[in-house]
Amino acid sequence: MLPSFQESVDVDDKELESSEEGGGLSDERKLERSNNSYYCLYGYQSCRLQQGVDSDDGSPCSTTAETPSSDDFSLSLVDTNLPAEAEAELRTFIAKHLAKGAFFEGMGNIASVELSIPESQVGCYYCLLQPEKPAETASSESSTCSLDYVVCFLGGSEKGLELYPLELDKYTQDLKTDLDAKPNNLETCVQPLLRTWFEDSVCPIQRVVQLFQEKLAFVLHAALSYTPVEVKESDERTKKDIDRFLRAASLQGLVQEATMTSLCMAMNEEQGGSMVIDCSGPQPQFHNAGSNKFCEEWTQVFLNGSEGGNPFLFRQILENFKLKAIQDINNLKRFIRQAEMNHYALFKCYLFLKNCGSGDVLLKIVKVEHVEMQEAKNVITVLEEFMRESAVA
């Protein structure tokens, strides 16, 4: 049996709250704990012989992928906001993982580390960055000591950071771009990115919820239905926050790519264009917006989550929102397959659409997916007629 709406809301949220060590703390302390974040950037110098260089005894030496030992590299501190003792502990942790060969350029890892900081144990995202080397350096056949970087972002719990792998990987790639472009200008280009990683990667969902409040239902509906969104008269950070929220809330990667494209075109035609968010006034105004009971219920879940002030909780709620939507889509597909041969199943299908709260969107999604399946199309046509009659009544 699939979980109810309330069960789908509660389960992972409770686990996340537990992992954030929230029990027994006041809201003020929870907010302080959740928003404490740290960063560390190391210079990573790996010394090795390039392939084809003769060894001391004259025999050819090859640098196939060998696990480096601590003698093969050095770590030098570039920038951090960690206390000295905690930074030394983090450096030991990173060196141990480098020695195991557990780093791949551009692919971050997430773990839990214990440091001498108020939180004691925090989630740590760490990633190896290899700036572009000049061609003459890259093709050199002499012994080299290449300077790369290891970036570490620390905050919340391991479980909390595991909700943001794509965001953190993208953020480190932006960091790498600045390192490539201005390697000698760390203070003005790289350090600001290090200091704002938490605000830029973890907090956008929380800021969008706080900005729109009850009107968040319009944004959730747009994400679920692939309705194009246009943001007007907004500052750059708000525009980026809304874009990040929509990407995080969409079902991209969970439904077929062709379905997304077709549905986006269909919704654009049906609604007569994009949903517009006008941020020129004291409160955002929505034009050409849609909503449904499903999105309104989840909006209340987001607003209830605002009370604790934990930014990681908002992402978990968003993941639960998407999970429930996918469960409903799969249920509807199963009912449609049954309804092709069974009139009672057709009635069950109609009841499901009527009661799930998002029947308007779900029906459009399965209609696009079943466009070349005649039996399913017939069922969907009947369901559309039922839903129209129900709306009129």
C-alpha positions in Angstrom: 0.0 0.0 0.0 1.3 3.5 -0.9 1.8 6.0 1.9 -1.0 8.5 2.5 -0.3 12.2 1.9 0.5 12.9 5.6 2.8 9.8 5.8 4.7 11.0 2.7 5.1 14.4 4.4 6.2 13.1 7.8 8.6 10.2 7.4 11.7 11.7 5.8 11.2 15.0 7.6 11.4 13.3 11.0 14.6 11.5 9.9 16.2 14.7 8.7 15.2 16.6 11.9 16.8 13.7 13.9 20.0 13.8 11.9 20.2 17.6 12.4 20.2 17.0 16.2 17.1 19.2 16.6 15.4 17.5 19.5 15.0 19.8 22.5 16.4 22.9 21.0 14.5 26.2 20.9 13.6 27.6 17.4 16.3 30.3 17.9 18.9 27.7 18.6 17.8 25.5 15.7 18.1 28.5 13.3 21.6 29.3 14.6 22.7 25.6 14.4 21.3 25.1 10.9 22.8 28.2 9.4 26.3 27.8 10.8 28.5 27.0 7.8 32.2 26.7 7.1 34.5 26.5 4.1 38.0 25.6 3.4 40.1 25.8 0.3 43.4 23.9 0.1 46.2 24.0 -2.5 46.9 20.4 -3.5 50.3 19.7 -4.9 50.7 16.3 -6.4 54.3 15.4 -7.3 54.7 12.6 -9.8 56.8 11.4 -12.8 55.0 11.7 -16.1 54.6 8.6 -18.3 57.7 7.8 -20.4 60.2 9.3 -18.0 63.1 7.1 -17.2 63.6 6.0 -13.6 66.9 6.3 -11.7 68.0 2.9 -13.1 67.3 3.8 -16.7 64.1 1.7 -17.1 60.9 3.4 -18.4 58.6 4.6 -15.7 54.8 4.8 -16.2 52.3 6.8 -14.2 49.3 4.6 -14.5 46.7 5.2 -11.8 48.4 4.3 -8.6 47.0 5.1 -5.2 49.0 8.1 -3.9 50.6 8.0 -0.5 50.9 11.0 1.8 54.5 11.4 0.5 53.2 12.1 -3.0 51.3 15.2 -2.2 51.1 18.3 0.0 48.1 20.4 1.3 48.5 24.1 1.9 45.8 26.3 3.3 44.5 29.0 0.9 41.4 30.2 2.8 39.0 29.1 5.6 36.7 30.4 8.3 37.3 27.4 10.5 39.2 27.8 13.8 42.8 26.7 13.6 42.3 23.4 15.6 39.3 22.4 13.5 41.1 23.2 10.2 44.0 20.9 11.3 41.5 18.1 12.0 39.8 18.7 8.6 43.2 18.7 6.8 44.0 15.3 8.4 40.6 14.0 7.2 41.2 15.2 3.6 44.8 13.9 3.5 43.6 10.5 4.6 41.1 10.4 1.7 43.6 11.7 -0.8 46.0 9.0 0.2 43.2 6.4 -0.5 42.7 7.8 -4.0 39.1 8.7 -3.2 39.0 11.9 -5.2 37.9 12.5 -8.8 38.1 15.9 -10.4 34.7 17.8 -10.4 32.9 15.0 -8.6 32.1 15.9 -5.0 31.9 13.5 -2.0 29.8 14.0 1.1 30.7 12.6 4.6 30.3 13.4 8.2 33.3 14.8 10.1 33.9 15.5 13.8 35.7 18.8 14.4 36.5 21.1 17.3 33.6 23.5 16.5 30.3 24.1 18.4 28.4 21.6 16.2 31.0 18.9 16.9 29.8 16.8 14.0 28.9 18.3 10.6 28.3 17.3 7.0 31.3 17.9 4.7 31.2 18.2 1.0 34.7 18.0 -0.5 35.8 18.1 -4.2 39.0 18.1 -6.2 39.4 21.0 -8.6 42.0 20.9 -11.4 42.4 24.3 -13.1 43.2 24.4 -16.8 47.0 24.1 -17.3 48.8 25.8 -20.2 49.4 23.4 -23.1 53.2 23.5 -22.7 52.8 22.5 -19.1 50.3 19.7 -19.8 52.5 18.2 -22.5 55.7 18.3 -20.5 57.4 15.0 -20.1 59.5 16.1 -17.1 58.9 15.5 -13.5 56.1 17.8 -12.4 54.4 19.1 -9.3 50.9 20.2 -10.4 49.0 22.6 -8.2 45.3 21.8 -7.9 42.7 22.6 -5.2 40.5 20.8 -2.8 37.4 22.7 -1.7 35.4 21.8 1.4 32.0 23.1 2.4 30.7 22.2 5.9 27.3 22.7 7.4 24.2 20.9 8.7 24.5 17.1 8.6 25.7 14.5 6.1 22.1 13.6 5.4 21.2 17.3 4.9 24.1 17.9 2.4 23.2 14.7 0.5 20.0 16.6 -0.7 22.2 19.0 -2.6 24.7 17.0 -4.7 23.9 18.7 -8.0 23.8 22.2 -6.5 27.2 21.8 -4.8 28.8 20.2 -7.8 27.6 23.2 -10.0 28.8 25.6 -7.4 32.3 24.1 -7.3 32.4 24.3 -11.1 31.7 28.0 -10.9 34.5 28.2 -8.4 36.8 26.3 -10.8 35.8 28.7 -13.6 37.0 31.7 -11.5 40.2 29.8 -10.6 40.8 29.2 -14.3 40.2 32.8 -15.3 41.9 34.6 -12.4 44.2 32.2 -10.5 46.2 35.1 -9.0 43.1 37.1 -7.8 41.7 34.8 -5.2 40.7 37.5 -2.7 38.3 39.4 -5.0 37.0 36.5 -7.2 37.2 33.2 -5.3 36.8 34.1 -1.6 33.4 35.8 -2.0 32.1 32.5 -3.6 33.6 30.5 -0.7 31.9 32.7 1.9 28.4 32.6 0.3 28.2 28.9 -0.6 25.6 28.1 2.0 23.4 31.1 1.1 23.7 30.4 -2.6 23.3 26.5 -2.6 21.2 25.6 0.4 19.0 28.6 1.2 17.2 29.5 -2.1 14.3 27.1 -1.5 13.8 28.6 2.0 13.9 32.1 0.6 11.4 31.4 -2.1 9.0 29.9 0.5 9.3 33.0 2.7 8.9 35.3 -0.3 5.7 33.8 -1.7 4.0 32.3 1.4 0.5 31.1 0.4 1.2 32.0 -3.3 3.9 29.3 -3.4 1.1 27.0 -4.7 1.3 28.8 -8.0 5.0 28.1 -8.3 4.6 24.4 -7.3 1.8 24.1 -9.9 4.0 25.6 -12.6 6.9 23.3 -11.7 4.6 20.2 -11.7 2.9 21.1 -15.0 6.0 22.4 -16.8 4.4 25.8 -17.3 7.0 28.4 -18.5 7.7 31.1 -15.9 8.8 34.7 -16.5 10.1 36.8 -13.6 9.8 40.6 -14.1 11.2 43.6 -12.1 13.2 41.4 -9.8 16.7 41.7 -8.3 19.3 39.1 -9.6 19.4 37.0 -6.5 15.6 36.6 -6.3 15.4 35.6 -10.0 18.1 33.0 -9.5 16.3 31.7 -6.4 13.1 31.2 -8.3 14.9 29.5 -11.1 16.7 27.2 -8.7 13.4 26.4 -7.0 11.6 25.6 -10.2 14.5 23.3 -11.4 14.6 21.5 -8.0 10.8 21.1 -7.9 10.4 19.9 -11.5 10.1 16.2 -12.3 13.0 16.4 -14.7 14.9 13.1 -14.7 11.9 11.3 -13.2 9.7 11.4 -16.3 10.6 11.0 -20.0 12.3 13.9 -21.6 10.0 13.9 -24.6 7.0 14.0 -22.2 8.4 17.1 -20.5 8.9 18.9 -23.9 5.5 18.0 -25.2 3.8 19.0 -21.9 5.6 22.3 -21.8 4.3 23.1 -25.3 0.8 22.0 -24.4 0.7 24.0 -21.2 2.0 27.1 -23.0 -0.7 26.9 -25.6 -3.5 26.1 -23.1 -2.6 29.0 -20.7 -1.9 31.4 -23.5 1.8 31.9 -22.5 4.0 31.9 -19.5 3.1 32.4 -15.9 4.4 35.9 -15.0 5.7 36.8 -11.5 5.8 40.6 -11.2 8.2 41.7 -8.3 7.9 45.4 -8.9 5.6 46.0 -5.9 5.9 45.3 -2.2 4.4 41.9 -2.7 4.9 39.6 -5.8 2.0 39.5 -8.1 1.1 36.5 -10.3 -0.5 36.6 -13.7 -1.7 33.7 -15.8 -1.1 31.3 -12.8 -2.8 28.0 -12.0 -3.1 25.9 -8.8 -4.9 22.9 -7.4 -5.6 21.2 -4.1 -2.5 19.1 -4.2 -0.2 22.2 -4.5 -2.2 24.1 -1.9 -1.8 21.2 0.6 2.0 21.0 0.0 2.2 24.8 0.4 0.9 24.4 3.9 3.5 21.8 4.6 6.2 24.2 3.5 4.8 27.0 5.6 4.6 24.8 8.6 8.3 23.9 8.0 9.2 27.6 8.3 8.6 27.5 12.0 11.8 25.6 12.7 14.1 27.7 10.5 16.0 24.7 9.2 16.9 25.3 5.5 17.6 21.6 4.9 14.0 20.7 5.9 12.6 22.7 2.9 14.6 20.6 0.4 13.4 17.4 2.1 9.8 18.6 1.8 10.4 19.4 -1.8 11.7 15.9 -2.5 8.7 14.4 -0.7 6.4 16.6 -2.9 8.0 15.1 -6.1 7.9 11.6 -4.7 4.2 11.9 -4.1 3.6 13.3 -7.5 5.5 10.4 -9.2 3.5 7.9 -7.1 0.3 9.5 -8.2 1.4 9.4 -11.9 2.3 5.7 -11.6 -1.0 5.0 -9.9 -2.9 6.7 -12.7 -1.0 4.8 -15.4 -1.8 1.5 -13.7 -5.5 2.4 -13.5 -5.6 3.4 -17.2 -4.0 0.0 -18.2 -6.7 -1.7 -16.1 -9.5 0.5 -17.5 -8.6 -0.5 -21.1 -10.4 -3.8 -20.3 -12.5 -3.1 -17.3 -15.3 -0.5 -16.9 -15.1 -0.7 -13.1 -11.4 0.2 -13.3 -12.4 3.2 -15.4 -14.6 4.4 -12.6 -11.8 3.9 -10.1 -9.6 5.9 -12.4 -12.1 8.7 -12.4 -12.4 8.7 -8.6 -8.7 8.7 -8.2 -8.4 11.8 -10.4 -11.2 13.5 -8.6 -9.7 12.9 -5.2 -5.9 13.1 -5.6 -5.9 16.9 -5.8 -3.8 17.1 -9.0 -6.0 15.4 -11.5 -5.7 18.4 -13.9 -2.0 18.0 -14.2 -1.7 14.2 -14.0 -4.2 13.7 -16.8 -2.2 16.1 -19.1 1.0 14.2 -18.3 -0.4 10.7 -19.1 -2.1 12.1 -22.2 1.2 13.2 -23.6 2.9 9.9 -22.7 0.1 7.8 -24.3 -0.3 9.9 -27.4 0.5 6.8 -29.6 -1.4 4.2 -27.7 -4.9 4.1 -29.0 -6.6 2.1 -26.3 -5.1 4.3 -23.6 -6.0 7.5 -25.6 -9.7 6.3 -25.6 -9.7 5.9 -21.8 -8.1 9.3 -21.3 -10.6 10.9 -23.6 -13.5 9.5 -21.5 -11.7 10.6 -18.3 -11.3 14.1 -19.7 -15.1 14.3 -20.4 -15.9 13.0 -16.9 -13.6 15.7 -15.4 -15.1 18.5 -17.5 -18.6 17.4 -16.4 -17.5 17.2 -12.8 -16.1 20.7 -13.0 -19.3 22.1 -14.4 -21.4 20.4 -11.8 
